[in-house]
Amino acid sequence: MSEPRNRPLGNTSLPLIALTLLAGIALGWLLRDLSAWLLPSPAQPPASATPAAAPAPTLGAAAPTPPAASAMPAAAPSATALPTAQPTVPPTLAPSATPAPEITGYAGHALAEGETLDTLAAAGGSTPDLIARYNRLAGAPQPGRALIVPQLAGATSTLPSQPLLVQRGPATRPWVALTLDAGASAEPVAGMLDTLRERGVTITFFLTGKWIKDNSELTRRIVAEGHEIANHTFNHPDMRNLSAEAIGNELDDTEAILSATAPGASIRPFFRPPYGAYDERVLQLAEARGYLPVYWTLDSLDSVGEPKTPEFLLERVTAKLTPEQLRGAIILAHCGSQPTAEALPQILDRFAAMGFEVKKLSEVLGG
């Protein structure tokens, strides 16, 4: 007998279905918790802390602009940083604390009895110190001392310039000024300098500008060994036949070539006219250029007449004048004379034996 098609579900089937659903739900929860325990997710940083990716460098691209200086922290000094080298300025090129005074003119003046450098400076629009330095004075000058007075810019001078020619120094000391003129040959000069150096003697050289130009090394040696340089013109002309402008050029050009050859060396204030040829105009024009004209007391004659022997020159230089006349004497000889070079050791030795010292012109003139 068959059962009817629409038979209702019995009480046993409903509990079984409910139990199956609950078991499925419980199993889902269990699998979720087990997955969270076995595979934990890493903590993610906040978006603001994530660095932006740096752009890839591009060859040839401009460097990025650095932040403004005020935004950059100060760099700490390195303990091993080397100090920055400072340039060394040669003393001769350093600016002077007291700039050289501006000189607008010169006057020649022989110091009178009772005059001092102070009174002379007041009359000449100068200063005592400037007069002393310009004339290479080592002390107070004696009456009769011929001087060049430099006049300062803006100062008033009531001092007329006197035409001067120095022929000797005072006879107060047993000193002799040996002066050597250079305008021709230079061959004997090295030997002369050797002799002077060996005996510890310094003298005055009157050099022409052309001689300086042709003998630069010897000129520098003369300066380096402490000798005094004086102006003997550039081309050794008879200055009486020159115009005022040409005389000025002869003196100025010689000064310029010495400055270029031996920087720092001074050729002022002494000047000797070539051949001893002068007149009042030559003297005044030289003084107006700041030079004191110098002649001589005794000519050795080593450049005139027949050739001289060393024996002749020894007697001429040391015995022609009396000892009293030799005191303060200015002796003329020449750099180009080989007999003078040969006689020089005996001349210096004899003067020493006589109790005389051979000195620079500035020392013998005194002051």
Secondary structure, 3 states (H helix, E strand, C coil): CCCCCCCCCCCCHHHHHHHHHHHHHHHHHHHHHHHHHHCCCCCCCCHHHCCCCCCCCCCCCCCCCCCCHHHCCCCCCCCCCCCCCCCCCCHHHCCCCCCCCCEEEEEEEECCCCCCHHHHHHHHCCCHHHHHHHCCCCCCCCCCCEEEEEEECCCCCCCCCCCCCECECCCCCCEEEEEEEECCCCCCHHHHHHHHHHCCCCCEEEECHHHHHHCHHHHHHHHHCCCEEEECCCCCCCHHHCCHHHHHHHHHHHHHHHHHHCCCCCCCCEECCHHHCCCHHHHHHHHHCCCEEECCCEECCCCCCCCCCHHHHHHHHHHCCCHHHHCCEEEEEECCCHHHHHHHHHHHHHHHHCCCEEECHHHHHCC
